[in-house]
Amino acid sequence: MAKGLFVIGTDTDVGKTFITAGIVYILRKNNYNAVSFKPVQSGGIICNSKLVSGDIEFIKRVAGLKEEYCSMNSYCLKEAVSPHIAAERENINIDVYRIIDDYQKLKDKYDFIIVEGAGGVIVPLIRNKYYIYDLIKDLNIPVVIVARAGVGTINHTVLTVNYIKSLGINVKGIIINNYSGNFYEDDNIEVIKKITKVDVVGVVNKLDLKGNEDDISKIRQEFEKSLKIQDILNMF
């Protein structure tokens, strides 16, 4: 039976897409049939004259995925704002049943589906009606939280963990992103582990990327060092 994992961030731009790519890459490198799924993308990019998810494009490149964009992303919106606002401005009605159906279709083809959220756990998908946490509950899958390493991460991460737990959602791990090796980052990680009682299953280093083809190789090498296959499997 296929298994799912929801990647949520403590905030926007914390690196959910980057870490999602890493999880998918490590699974596939170890011969597990894995794919990512982005239910709603706001701030799409133009590729071959079509609006597509830039997050999916990045993951496809890193993980070597050949799956079609339309199978990996239910809604792609133009404006880089909260999904509920982007949908309203573009006169698009987000249908939760369509998202769930797209997820089920991936379950028929893959053994592991890594679902990437949009921003944090309380981001609205439909104004006043439906939030990211509602989708997590409807999909009935556990969560891994992506957190920053630097200043402010203790507060953001602990609040996120506690809120998700209060909803009865299973938090299976925390992955620290953009780690620079500073002493206070090490202390942040230890404090987060002690307060939340949640395992930090990976610490991914900050990379000096040049914006060229060599970046993909650097990214893959970092994932191979920082994300262990058994730790990933244990989260499902």
Secondary structure, 3 states (H helix, E strand, C coil): CCEEEEEEECCCCCCHHHHHHHHHHHHHHCCCCEEEEEEEEECCEEECCEEECHHHHHHHHHHCCCCCHHHHEEEEECCCCCHHHHHHHCCCCCCHHHHHHHHHHHHCCCCEEEEECCCCCCCEEECCCEEHHHHHHHHCCCEEEEEECCCCHHHHHHHHHHHHHHCCCCEEEEEEEEECCCHHHHHHHHHHHHHHCCCEEEEEECCCCCCCCHHHHHHHHHHHHHCCHHHHHCCC
